[in-house]
Structure formats: C-alpha cells, structure tokens
Amino acid sequence: MSESAEDKGIETIDAGVIEGNKQAAETIQRLLDVAQPHAVFKEPVKVGDQVVITANELSVGLGIGFGGGSGTDEEGESGHGGGGGGGGASMGRPVAAVIITPDGVRVEPVVDVTKIAIAFFTALGAIFVAARRIRRVAKDRRSATGHSCGSSDIGGSPRNPARG
Amino acid sequence: MNANEPGVTWSIDNAPAIDVHGMTVVPRARILHVRWPGGGWVWNQPHSVQVTRAGVVSETPIVDVTLVAIVALRAVAVLAAAAATLWMVRGLLPRGRRNSHE
C-alpha cells in the first residue's frame, strides 16, 4: 500500500471515529432526555369525580464507544482499522398512584410483592450461608482444640465435657 | 453544571401542574443524572405532590414502599454477613491474641 493511500485510510478512520462519537453523544442525549418528570408522572386519568395519576420510577443507562488505530507488523506491512460498540438498559416500575378527589389528594403506594419476595429469599439465603460458615468454622475450631474445652469457643451452645 | 457535560447532577424538578377540583397539583420528581464521555445514566423517582388549595400549599411525599423494603432486606443480609465474618475472624484468631483483644 502506498504511503498516501495509507494516510488517507487513517484519516478516513479518524473522521469516522469523530463522526461516530458525535452521533453517539447526540443519541445518548436524546435517550437520556426521555427520563424527565413528565415521563415519571403519566397523563391524568379521570374516573368518576376522581383523577388518578400514576407515578413511575424510570432508569435509563447506556454507553457507546468508537475507536481506531494503525500499526506495522514484523514484516513491515502496515494496516489500520476501526470499530465501535455499545449497550444500554432501561427500567420502569410503578411506584404509586396519586388520587385527587374533591376532598383532597392522597397517595396510594404500589407494592411490588414479587421484588420484595425475591429480596427476602436472597437475604434469607445470605443469612443461611453465613450461619453455615460459622458452624463449619466452629466445628473446625473444636476439632483443632481436641474437644478439650468445656464450652464452644465460637458462640456455640455449651458442650458436655464428658462427651468431649 | 449542564446535564450534558460529564459529571453528576441531582435535582428535584416539577412536572406540569394539574388544575382540578379547585386545586393545583404539581407532581415533583427527583432526577439523578450521571454522564461520562460516551455514556450516561439517568434515574428518575417520584418525590412528592405539591397541592395548592385556597392559597394554602401542602406537600405529600411519595414513598416507594418496594424500594424501602428491598433496601431494608439487603441491609439485613449485609449486616448478617458482616457479623458472620467478624465472628469467624475472631474464631480463627489464636486464643492468646483473641484474649488480648478482649
């Protein structure tokens, strides 16, 4: 490849990377602009003499990257290349319903029982694993001391020395 | 700081006001913007409802019961794990060294 063609190729990659980053920044901004207060609170719905507004939690995250480069291998052949990638995620969840009546405004929470149950069982699992590890260490400790102590060293129940 | 620039911004913004039953209701949301070159993250959470009635302004908080419950459960799990680790570390220390700590 001639020197000028190579330079031209690198310039094209650089221009592509710059343009890609510019477009990525615009895309990110457009997506992040979606998460505004008017997106959190939905359009009011009239039911009889009540007006209901649903309030939601919204979360949007994303990242995009572009890059390019050039180099020369052991045989003196030079080359260049570029690439890009990205990823993102969004999450929405109802939090509460705002109910406006002629008497006033009240907020009714929306409880996600499934999420709470998952968190509960995860916490329970963590506690169970921790308890098992404590028991194992206590057992190892007891066997290391040759069952000579009158009571457990590590918070266990008192042991009968006669059984020792 | 501009939300478009890299960095972290935390704000409470008002949604459009609603006039109904002689009241002006303004829903409010808290917004966390985290921007970095090539990416970003936005977290929006309902904050409160501001009600203006006959010139009297009151604010009703919006509590995210699910989030509070999840955070409490995770805190319990972390505390249990920390207590277990502490207990194990104390148990693994040589007897003399442990007694010197006590």
Chai-1 contact restraints between the chains, C-beta under 6 A:
chainA,res_idxA,chainB,res_idxB,connection_type,confidence,min_distance_angstrom,max_distance_angstrom,comment,restraint_id
A,I28,B,G40,contact,1.0,0.0,6.0,A-B,restraint_1
A,Q29,B,N4,contact,1.0,0.0,6.0,A-B,restraint_2
A,L32,B,G40,contact,1.0,0.0,6.0,A-B,restraint_3
A,L32,B,V42,contact,1.0,0.0,6.0,A-B,restraint_4
A,A35,B,V42,contact,1.0,0.0,6.0,A-B,restraint_5
A,A35,B,N44,contact,1.0,0.0,6.0,A-B,restraint_6
A,P37,B,D13,contact,1.0,0.0,6.0,A-B,restraint_7
A,P37,B,A15,contact,1.0,0.0,6.0,A-B,restraint_8
A,P37,B,A29,contact,1.0,0.0,6.0,A-B,restraint_9
A,H38,B,A15,contact,1.0,0.0,6.0,A-B,restraint_10
A,V40,B,A29,contact,1.0,0.0,6.0,A-B,restraint_11
A,V40,B,N44,contact,1.0,0.0,6.0,A-B,restraint_12
A,V40,B,P46,contact,1.0,0.0,6.0,A-B,restraint_13
A,F41,B,A15,contact,1.0,0.0,6.0,A-B,restraint_14
A,F41,B,P27,contact,1.0,0.0,6.0,A-B,restraint_15
A,P44,B,I18,contact,1.0,0.0,6.0,A-B,restraint_16
A,V51,B,V20,contact,1.0,0.0,6.0,A-B,restraint_17
A,A55,B,P46,contact,1.0,0.0,6.0,A-B,restraint_18
A,A55,B,I62,contact,1.0,0.0,6.0,A-B,restraint_19
A,E57,B,Q45,contact,1.0,0.0,6.0,A-B,restraint_20
A,L58,B,N44,contact,1.0,0.0,6.0,A-B,restraint_21
A,S59,B,W43,contact,1.0,0.0,6.0,A-B,restraint_22
A,V60,B,V42,contact,1.0,0.0,6.0,A-B,restraint_23
A,G61,B,W41,contact,1.0,0.0,6.0,A-B,restraint_24
A,L62,B,G39,contact,1.0,0.0,6.0,A-B,restraint_25
A,G63,B,G38,contact,1.0,0.0,6.0,A-B,restraint_26
A,G63,B,G39,contact,1.0,0.0,6.0,A-B,restraint_27
A,I64,B,G38,contact,1.0,0.0,6.0,A-B,restraint_28
A,G65,B,G38,contact,1.0,0.0,6.0,A-B,restraint_29
A,V95,B,P46,contact,1.0,0.0,6.0,A-B,restraint_30
A,V95,B,D64,contact,1.0,0.0,6.0,A-B,restraint_31
A,A96,B,I62,contact,1.0,0.0,6.0,A-B,restraint_32
A,V98,B,V49,contact,1.0,0.0,6.0,A-B,restraint_33
A,I100,B,V20,contact,1.0,0.0,6.0,A-B,restraint_34
A,I100,B,V25,contact,1.0,0.0,6.0,A-B,restraint_35
A,P102,B,H21,contact,1.0,0.0,6.0,A-B,restraint_36
A,V105,B,V49,contact,1.0,0.0,6.0,A-B,restraint_37
A,V105,B,V51,contact,1.0,0.0,6.0,A-B,restraint_38
A,V105,B,T60,contact,1.0,0.0,6.0,A-B,restraint_39
A,V107,B,T60,contact,1.0,0.0,6.0,A-B,restraint_40
A,V107,B,I62,contact,1.0,0.0,6.0,A-B,restraint_41
A,P109,B,V65,contact,1.0,0.0,6.0,A-B,restraint_42
A,V111,B,V65,contact,1.0,0.0,6.0,A-B,restraint_43
A,V111,B,T66,contact,1.0,0.0,6.0,A-B,restraint_44
A,D112,B,T66,contact,1.0,0.0,6.0,A-B,restraint_45
A,K115,B,T66,contact,1.0,0.0,6.0,A-B,restraint_46
A,I116,B,A69,contact,1.0,0.0,6.0,A-B,restraint_47
A,A119,B,I70,contact,1.0,0.0,6.0,A-B,restraint_48
A,A119,B,L73,contact,1.0,0.0,6.0,A-B,restraint_49
A,F120,B,L73,contact,1.0,0.0,6.0,A-B,restraint_50
A,A123,B,L73,contact,1.0,0.0,6.0,A-B,restraint_51
A,A123,B,V76,contact,1.0,0.0,6.0,A-B,restraint_52
A,A123,B,A77,contact,1.0,0.0,6.0,A-B,restraint_53
A,A126,B,A77,contact,1.0,0.0,6.0,A-B,restraint_54
A,A126,B,A81,contact,1.0,0.0,6.0,A-B,restraint_55
A,I127,B,A80,contact,1.0,0.0,6.0,A-B,restraint_56
A,A130,B,A80,contact,1.0,0.0,6.0,A-B,restraint_57
A,A130,B,A81,contact,1.0,0.0,6.0,A-B,restraint_58
A,A130,B,A84,contact,1.0,0.0,6.0,A-B,restraint_59
A,I134,B,A84,contact,1.0,0.0,6.0,A-B,restraint_60
A,I134,B,W87,contact,1.0,0.0,6.0,A-B,restraint_61
A,V137,B,M88,contact,1.0,0.0,6.0,A-B,restraint_62
A,V137,B,G91,contact,1.0,0.0,6.0,A-B,restraint_63
A,R141,B,G91,contact,1.0,0.0,6.0,A-B,restraint_64
A,I154,B,G91,contact,1.0,0.0,6.0,A-B,restraint_65
